[in-house]
Amino acid sequence: MGEQDFGRGEETADKAAKVTKKTPAKTASAKTAPVKATAGEEAAGNGTAGKRTAAARKPETRTGLVRRARRINRELAEVYPYAHPELDFENSFQLLVATVLSAQTTDLRVNQTTPGLFAEYPTPEDLAAADPEKVEEILRPCGFFRAKTRSVIGLSKTLVEEFGGEVPGRLEDLVKLPGVGRKTAFVVLGNAFGRPGITVDTHFQRLVRRWKWTEATDPDKIEAEVGALFPKGDWTDLSHHVIWHGRRICHARKPACGACPIAPLCPAYGEGETDPEKAKKLLKYEKGGFPGQRLNPPQSYLDAGGRPAPPLGAG
């Protein structure tokens, strides 16, 4: 989820499902099936979903696009009722640092690394005064640890010197911090301050183009065009829903189309595996019966059958 491309400059892109009763699923409501598995089966079998998705290949009116986009978001909200930021944090400072560290690595690796960092340097004042070599050693598992050390120490110094040691709650202030761009800022604003924002990471970019919500490739244009399809109050949860779906089902190389609950609404259905049983084997994290990325996930995730990630070095 991080914003900065360490080694190439700021990156513009960051870095489930036929669900069983053993995994978090669309089981939050008794009226919904564990997953809309029949969508993939229909598309692969009797063609009903194929006919329905064919409509997306016809010229789509603006009204039709808005309705389809919002329905996809509603469907994903039922599939991932427990969707949340996949970085462990207890306050806005921890979320800010963790998001910067997540550039070009996984949220899991960040979550396995930050406990040691925050135990040693719990406040901006502590991290601002830290010995860079000691911080580098802690951050080594995250990759690009020297550049990331410069960023987190630098942003901590800025917080102390310009913001009284507090994380600012305004976009224009956050993007002034070392290593922080719009994407990182919106993660912090949406999840630490409750201020809506769209997080355009690599998953978000891939899926919204597959769904024909936009043809843009520039993150700022994607943010604007997708944002115009939804009420502003939906933006943060929308980001979670799309990113979670991209990480679990709608993969970059081989999407699990046959296990996708929104197959009837997807213009790109068929780009991946359409056989339901084969597609099920492609599911990741809780949708595939595996641990998630957070060591300390929300209770709602655990209640739905999700499993916490193991700590660093725990096999």
C-alpha positions in Angstrom: 0.0 0.0 0.0 3.0 2.2 0.3 3.5 5.2 -2.0 7.1 5.6 -2.6 9.1 3.6 -5.1 12.4 3.2 -3.4 15.1 3.0 -6.1 13.0 4.6 -8.9 11.3 7.5 -7.2 7.7 7.7 -6.0 5.7 4.9 -7.6 2.3 5.7 -8.9 0.9 2.3 -8.1 1.3 0.3 -5.0 1.6 -2.5 -4.4 -12.7 -14.4 -1.8 -15.3 -16.4 -4.3 -16.8 -19.6 -3.7 -16.6 -19.5 0.1 -17.0 -22.4 2.5 -18.3 -22.2 6.0 -14.7 -22.4 7.2 -13.8 -19.1 5.7 -15.1 -15.5 6.0 -17.7 -15.2 3.4 -21.0 -13.7 2.4 -22.4 -15.4 5.5 -22.9 -12.3 7.6 -26.5 -12.4 6.5 -28.5 -15.6 6.5 -30.3 -14.4 3.4 -27.1 -14.5 1.3 -25.4 -17.6 0.1 -21.8 -18.2 1.3 -20.8 -17.0 -2.1 -22.4 -16.5 -5.5 -20.6 -19.5 -6.8 -23.4 -20.0 -9.3 -22.2 -16.9 -11.1 -19.0 -18.6 -12.2 -20.8 -21.9 -12.8 -23.4 -20.2 -14.9 -20.8 -18.5 -17.0 -18.9 -21.7 -17.4 -21.9 -24.0 -17.8 -25.3 -22.9 -19.0 -24.1 -19.5 -20.3 -26.6 -17.4 -18.3 -23.9 -15.3 -16.7 -22.2 -15.2 -20.1 -25.3 -13.6 -21.6 -25.6 -11.2 -18.8 -22.0 -10.1 -18.9 -22.3 -9.7 -22.7 -24.4 -6.7 -21.9 -21.3 -5.0 -20.6 -19.8 -5.3 -24.0 -22.5 -3.2 -25.5 -22.3 0.6 -25.4 -23.1 1.4 -21.8 -24.8 4.6 -20.8 -23.4 6.8 -18.0 -26.4 5.8 -15.9 -25.9 2.2 -16.6 -22.2 2.4 -15.7 -23.1 4.1 -12.4 -25.7 1.5 -11.5 -23.4 -1.4 -12.4 -20.5 0.1 -10.5 -22.6 0.7 -7.4 -24.1 -2.8 -7.6 -20.6 -4.3 -7.8 -19.6 -2.4 -4.6 -22.8 -3.6 -2.9 -22.0 -7.2 -3.9 -18.5 -6.9 -2.6 -19.7 -5.4 0.7 -21.6 -8.6 1.2 -18.6 -10.8 0.3 -16.2 -8.9 2.5 -18.3 -7.4 5.3 -15.2 -7.5 7.5 -12.9 -5.6 5.0 -10.4 -3.4 6.7 -6.9 -1.9 6.3 -4.5 -4.8 6.2 -1.9 -3.0 8.1 -1.7 -3.4 11.9 -1.9 0.0 13.7 -3.1 1.5 16.9 -3.0 5.2 16.1 -2.5 7.5 13.1 1.3 7.7 13.5 1.6 3.9 13.3 -0.7 3.8 10.3 1.3 6.5 8.5 4.6 4.8 9.1 3.3 1.4 8.2 1.8 2.7 5.0 5.1 4.3 4.0 7.0 1.0 4.8 4.6 -1.0 2.7 6.0 0.3 -0.6 7.3 -2.6 -2.7 6.6 -5.2 -0.1 3.6 -7.0 1.4 1.4 -5.8 4.2 2.3 -9.0 5.9 6.0 -8.3 6.0 5.3 -4.8 7.3 3.0 -6.2 10.0 5.7 -8.6 11.0 8.3 -5.8 11.2 6.5 -2.9 12.9 6.0 -4.4 16.3 9.8 -4.2 16.9 9.9 -0.7 15.4 7.1 0.7 17.5 8.3 -1.0 20.7 11.6 0.9 20.3 10.2 4.1 18.9 6.6 4.6 19.9 6.2 8.3 19.1 7.3 10.7 16.4 9.7 12.3 18.9 11.4 8.9 19.5 11.7 8.0 15.9 12.9 11.5 14.9 15.8 11.2 17.4 16.6 7.6 16.4 20.0 6.3 15.3 19.5 5.6 11.5 21.6 2.5 11.7 19.5 0.9 14.4 16.3 1.7 12.5 17.8 0.3 9.3 18.5 -3.0 11.1 14.9 -3.2 12.3 13.5 -2.4 8.8 15.8 -4.7 6.9 13.1 -7.4 6.4 10.9 -4.8 4.6 13.4 -4.2 1.8 14.8 -0.8 0.7 15.5 -0.4 4.3 17.9 2.5 4.0 15.6 4.7 1.9 12.6 3.7 4.1 14.6 4.6 7.2 15.3 8.0 5.8 11.6 8.5 5.0 10.2 7.4 8.4 12.8 9.4 10.4 12.3 12.4 8.1 8.5 12.4 8.4 8.8 12.0 12.2 11.1 15.1 12.3 8.6 17.0 10.2 5.8 16.0 12.5 7.7 17.2 15.5 9.0 20.4 14.0 5.9 21.5 12.1 2.9 19.7 13.6 3.6 19.5 17.3 4.3 15.7 17.0 0.8 15.0 15.7 -0.2 13.5 12.4 -2.2 16.2 10.5 -5.7 15.4 9.3 -5.5 17.3 6.0 -4.4 16.1 2.6 -2.4 19.2 1.8 -0.4 18.7 5.0 0.2 15.0 4.7 1.6 15.1 1.2 4.3 17.5 2.5 5.8 14.6 4.6 8.7 12.6 3.3 7.6 9.5 1.5 3.9 10.5 1.5 1.8 11.0 -1.6 -1.9 11.1 -2.2 -2.3 7.4 -2.0 -0.7 7.1 1.4 -2.5 10.2 2.6 -5.9 8.8 1.7 -5.1 5.6 3.6 -4.4 7.6 6.7 -7.3 10.1 6.2 -9.8 7.3 5.6 -8.8 4.9 8.2 -7.4 7.1 11.0 -9.5 10.2 10.6 -12.7 8.9 9.0 -12.3 11.3 6.1 -13.3 9.6 2.8 -10.6 8.9 0.2 -9.9 6.5 -2.7 -6.7 4.4 -2.4 -5.5 3.8 -5.9 -3.0 0.9 -5.5 -2.1 -1.7 -8.2 -5.1 -3.9 -7.3 -7.5 -1.0 -7.5 -6.1 0.1 -10.8 -6.3 -3.3 -12.3 -9.8 -4.1 -11.2 -11.5 -0.8 -12.1 -10.1 -1.1 -15.6 -11.3 -4.7 -15.9 -14.7 -3.6 -14.9 -14.6 -0.7 -17.4 -15.2 1.9 -14.8 -12.3 3.9 -16.4 -9.8 3.6 -19.1 -7.3 5.9 -17.4 -3.9 4.7 -16.3 -2.8 7.8 -14.3 -3.7 7.3 -10.6 -5.0 10.8 -10.2 -7.4 10.4 -13.2 -8.5 7.0 -11.9 -9.2 8.5 -8.5 -11.3 11.3 -10.1 -13.2 9.2 -12.6 -14.0 6.4 -10.2 -14.8 8.8 -7.4 -17.4 10.4 -9.6 -19.4 7.1 -9.8 -20.0 6.9 -6.0 -21.1 9.1 -3.2 -18.1 10.5 -1.4 -19.0 8.7 1.8 -18.5 5.4 0.1 -14.9 6.0 -1.1 -13.0 4.5 1.8 -15.0 1.3 2.0 -15.1 1.0 -1.7 -11.3 1.0 -1.7 -11.2 -1.8 0.8 -13.7 -3.9 -1.2 -11.9 -3.5 -4.5 -8.4 -4.1 -3.0 -9.6 -7.1 -1.0 -11.2 -8.6 -4.1 -8.0 -8.1 -6.1 -5.9 -9.8 -3.5 -8.1 -12.8 -3.0 -10.0 -13.5 -6.3 -9.3 -11.1 -9.2 -5.6 -11.8 -9.4 -3.3 -10.0 -12.0 -2.1 -13.1 -13.9 -4.9 -15.6 -13.3 -8.1 -14.3 -11.9 -10.4 -16.9 -10.4 -13.4 -16.1 -12.6 -15.2 -19.4 -11.9 -15.3 -18.5 -8.2 -16.1 -14.9 -8.5 -19.3 -13.6 -7.0 -19.6 -10.7 -9.4 -19.0 -12.6 -12.6 -22.4 -11.6 -14.1 -21.4 -8.0 -13.7 -17.9 -8.2 -15.0 -17.0 -7.4 -18.7 -13.7 -9.2 -18.3 -15.2 -12.5 -17.2 -13.3 -15.3 -18.9 -9.8 -13.8 -18.7 -9.0 -16.3 -15.9 -10.0 -19.8 -14.9 -13.8 -20.3 -15.3 -14.1 -23.8 -14.0 -15.5 -23.4 -10.5 -13.4 -26.2 -8.9 -10.2 -25.1 -10.5 -10.9 -21.5 -9.7 -11.5 -22.3 -6.1 -7.9 -23.5 -5.8 -6.7 -20.0 -6.8 -8.3 -18.2 -3.9 -6.0 -16.6 -1.4 -6.0 -15.6 2.3 -9.3 -16.4 4.2 -11.1 -17.2 1.0 -8.7 -20.1 0.3 -8.5 -21.1 4.0 -5.1 -19.4 4.6 -4.0 -16.9 7.3 -4.6 -13.2 6.5 -2.0 -10.4 6.5 -2.6 -8.9 9.9 -1.1 -10.3 13.1 -3.9 -8.5 15.0 -6.9 -8.3 12.8 -10.3 -6.9 13.8 -12.6 -9.1 15.8 -15.1 -9.1 12.9 -12.6 -10.8 10.7 -11.9 -13.5 13.3 -15.6 -13.9 14.0 -16.0 -14.7 10.3 -13.4 -17.4 10.4 -10.4 -15.4 9.4 -7.0 -16.4 10.9 -4.2 -14.0 12.0 -0.9 -14.0 10.3 2.1 -15.5 12.0 4.8 -13.3 13.6 8.1 -12.9 11.8 10.2 -16.1 11.9 7.3 -18.2 13.0 7.4 -20.7 10.1 
